Amino acid sequence: MFSQFELKIMNSLIEQAGLMRGRTGKNPVVAAAIINKHELISEGIHQKEGSDHAEIIAIKNAGHKCKGATLLVTLEPCTHHGKTPPCNQAIINAKFKKVVYAVKDPNPNVAQLKGDKLLEAAGIEVLSGCCEREAIALNEVFFKRHTKYKSFVTLKMAQSLDGKIAINDNTTKYITSKSSLRQVHKLRREADAILVGIGTVLDDDPMLNIRYNLLEEGYKNPIKIILDTHLRTPTDARIITENIDTEIVIFTKKKKGDKHLFPSYVTIIESETLSIKSVLKVCFNRGLYNIFVEGGPQIYKSFLESGEADKAVIFIAPSNGKKNDVTSPFQFNEHYCSEKLEDVTMIRFENDVCISGLIK
């Protein structure tokens, strides 16, 4: 159905679009290309919410060469008026011969207008499903938001080779290498919120912001969420004092306490249950669709038991823990395989191995 050249270009577009994660707001990351036979004419990548879509950028770059050419795009072209005009009409006006896209847009505003039929009525051949699986993974947060109306949850953890995620001797704060830590900050850039439990706040005193000079233009520090049943978060904790430009949300069961001592950028939400499901419902309603969970052990356990965790990103260091260290919920064999994960990818950072996979 798809030529080798079309598959090659689509895979390249998916890779390029992935570099924009965290920059496009609530919009999906999308890339497009215009080809004619085996010639790449132009490309376009959506840059930020409210700006031109990828198809429009590619069309502007190609000019009159669009006529009779093929448009490839990583997501079904939009048909509705949002902050920008619909792409379908621009595609029709450009007189393309063919449109190939990777996956249908799950957004109901797009689906209800049947964009394929509009293009076909204009004499344009339309093919979908080119690199579909990869395209869904590219926008996994966007797809869950529009199909299940829930936030996408990633559990991030670092562990030793023998599966320990917390070192109890206080000799080191980090298990993994500097390169792995830098990658964690890159992943933070993609999130709407970083979530931790009160144990992590008290034991590690983390800042949970974006460092390593990675807070570049287009990115912003995610909202911080603390699950704190008894409201024990110190007002001088670094997560409070080092994030004055970022909202911090504390979920608690405590109805009384020194809430007035917290600065104005701290929001305290009382909940009788403080269940994972109820917290995530509040997150979704607040527009926090990408939740990055960074600990601790009890929080990981709660998310896994609730069935609300979607993905795990696990950094494994070439060292062993001690008998009393906390054990990870994810154990791997000598081939770095786990029965709890599927669609697994593996990347090396110095001597560490980073394993990512969907939670079964």
N, C-alpha and C positions, 0 to 999 in steps of 0.2 A: 504493500500500500504506500509506503514512504520510501523515497530513494535514499541511498547511503549518504548523499550530500545533505538532504533534508535532516536526516538523523544526526549527522555531524554538527550541523549548524544549531539544531535545537538543543543538543547537549551543551554546546558552548553557551547558548543563551541562558540556559538554566544555571550554569556555573557563574556567569556574569551577574545575573539577577540576584543570586545568593549573596553577593558582596554588598548589596544594598539593604540587607536585613537590619532593622533598627533605624533606618533613615526615612522610611515612607509612612510613618504614623500608622493609622488604622488601615491604610491601603495595602494590598498584596504587593510583593516585589514581582515585577514583570519586565521582561526584555523582548524585543522584537527585531526581526531582520527582514530585509528585502533581497530576494535572489532572482536571477534570471538564468535558467538552465544551471550551469555550474559556476556562475559568477555571483559573488557576494557584493551587492550594490551598496547597502547601508545598514546600520544598526541603530537601535534606540533603547535606552534603559530609563524606566520611570525613576525620577530623582527624589521627589518628595510629595507629600499630600497636597493636592491643589494645583500641582504643576502638570504639564503635558504628560499624557500616557505614553508608554513605550512606542505604540503604533504610530502616534502622531509625530514623535521625534524622528522615527525611521522614515516616515513619509516626507517630512520636511527636508531631511538630509538627502533623499533620493530625487526629489523634484519630479521632472517629467519621465524619469526612468521607471516610475511605478507602473505606467501603462503596459499591460500585458505580462507583468511580472508576478511573482509569488510572494505573499507575505507570510512569514512564520512568526508566531507569538506564543509565549509560554502559558498564556491563559486566554480563554475565550474573549474576544473583543466585546467591550461593553456596548449596550444599546440604550442606556438611560442617561438622563441629565443629572449629574451630581454637581461637584465643584467645577467640572469641565464638561464640554459637550460630548455626546456619544461618539465612540470611535467608528462604529459601523458606517455612519454616513460619510465620514472622511475616507473610509476604505472604498466605498462605492464611488465617490467622486474621483478618486485616484485611478479608477478603471483597472483594478487588478484582475488578473485572469484566475488566480487561485489563492485561497487562504488556508493555511495549515496551522492549527493550534493544538497545544498539548492536552489541555483538560478543560472541561466545562466549568464555568464560573458558578460556585454554589450560592452566590448572592441572589436572593429571590428577585431583586430589582432587575437583574440581568436575565434570569431564567424565564421570567414570565413574558418577556418580549420576543422570545424565539429568534435570536439574532441570525442563526443559520439560514432560516427561511427568507429573511430580509436580504441577505447577501445572495442567496441562490436566485431570488426573484430578479436580482440585478444582473444575472448571468455569470456570477462568480462561483467557481467550484469550491466547495468547503469540505475539508477533511479534519477530523479531530482524533485525539488519542495518540499523537506522536510523543513518545517519552512520557506517557501519562503518569506512571508511578513516580517517576522522579519529580514531575511537576507538582504533584500533590505533596510530596515530602518538602519541596521548596517552600510551600505556603501552608504548612501543617497547622499553624495557629489560625490562619484565616479560614481554612476548611472546617476545623472544629467549631469555630465561632458561628459559622453559617449553617452547619448541618446538625450540630448537637446543642447549640446555644449555650456552650460552656467554655470556660477558659482552658487553655492548653497548659499543662503542668509538666515541667522538667525537674527531675531530681538530680542535683549535681553533688558528687561526693569525690573525695580523694581517699585512697586506701593503700595499704601496704600489700606486698605480694601475697601474704598469707591472709588477706581479707580483713585487716583491722582499719577502722576509720577514725579512731580517736586514740591519741597517745597520752597515757595518764601520768607520765613522769615529769611533765612540764619542761622538758629539755628543748623542745622545739615547737614552734607554732605551726609550721607547714610540713606536710609529708612529702609533697612533690616538688619538682624543679621550678626554677624561675620561668622557664618557657611555658610550663603548664599553667602557672599562675597568670601569666600574661594572656593565655588563651581563655581562662576563666573570665577575665575582664572584657575580652572581646564578646564572649557570650552574654555577659551582663548588658552590653550595649543593645542587644536585641530584645531585652525583656521590658515589659511594662512595670513589673514589680519584682523585687527580691524578697523572699519570705524566709524567716528563721524563727526558731523557738526561743523562749526566754533562756533556756540552758546555754545556747550558743552566745547570747548577749552577755550573760554573766561569766561564762568560762573563757571566752575568747576576746570579748570587747571589740568586735569587728566594726569597721566603718561601712563596708558593703557599698562603696561607691566605685566609680570607674577611674582607674589610675593608669600608670605606665604610658602616659601621654596619649591615651586612646580616646579621650573625650573630644573627638574632632567635630568639625562643623557638621550639623545634621543629626548628631547624637545628643542624648540627654541622660542624666542620671536617673535610673528607675526609682519609682516610689519604693519605700522600705515598709515591709509588713512584719510585725512581731506578734507571735501568738504567746500571750502572757496571762495565764489563768488568774493569777493573784496580783497582777499589776506590780511586779517587782522590778521593772525596768528602771535603772538608776537615771536620774535626770542629767547626770554628767557622763553617761555612757557615750562612747565615741559615735555610735550610730545616731545619737541625738545631736551632739555638739559639732560633728563634722559634716552634717547634711542640712545646713540651715536654708538652703535654696531648694530643698526637695521635701515633698510631703512624706510624713512618717505616720503609719496607721498601726495602732496597737489594739488588738482584739483581746478582751478580758471578760471574765465573769464577775469581777469585783464591782460592786455598785457604789462603794464608798472608798475614799482614799485621797491621796494628794494629787488629784488630777490637775488641779489649778497650778501646780508647780511646773508643769510641762510648757514649753514655748508654744506659740500660736500655730506653728507649722506641724504640730503633732495632733493627730486626730485619734481620739479614743472611742472605740465602739464596744458597747456592752452587749454580751450575748449570753443567754442562759445555758445554751448547749455548748458553744464554742467547738462545734463539730467541723471537720474538714469541709463537708458539703455546704454547711451554712456560710463558712468563711468564703468559699469559692463563689457562692451565689452573690454575695456582697461585692466581691471583686469584679465579677462579670457585669453586674449592674452599674459599677463605677467605670466601666470601659477598660478594665485591666484584663486583657485577653491572653497575655503571655506571662505566666508566673514561673519564676526561677527559684527553686527551693534549695537553700544552701545549709540546711541542718537545723538541729542536730539529729542524733540517732533516733530519738523518740518521735520526732517530726517525720522522718523518713518512714518509720514504722506505721504511723497514723495514716499517712498518705497511701501507702501500699495497701493497708487493710481497708481503707475506704473505697478503693478501686478508682480513685480520681487521678492517679499519676499516669501520665501518657508516655513519658520518655525518661531514660536515665543516661546521664553523661558521667562516666566514672574514670577518674585518673588513677592509674595504678603505678606506684613507685617500686623500684627494685630493692625493697628493704622488707624486713619482717618486723612485726609488732611484738608485744610482750603478752604474757599469759592473761593479764588483767585488762588489756586494752579492749575497747568495744569492737564487736564484730560487725562487719558490713552485711546488709540484707542480700547483697549480690556476691555470690561465690563463683569463681571461674576455675576451669580445669587448665591443664598445661597449654592448651591451644586457645586460651582466653575465650572460651565458650561458656555461656550461662543458659540454663534452662528457663530463666525468667525473661529473656530478651529475644527479640526477633528483628529482622532487617538491620543487622549489626554492621557498623563500620568501625575501623580501627586506624588510629593515627598515632605516630610517635612524636613526642616532644622531649628532646634530649634522650635520657634513658627511661623516661616514663612512657606508658602506653595509655592512650585515651580511647575508651570504648563507649560508643553511643548506640543505643538501640531502643526500639519501642518496647514498652512493658507489656507482656502477655496478660 
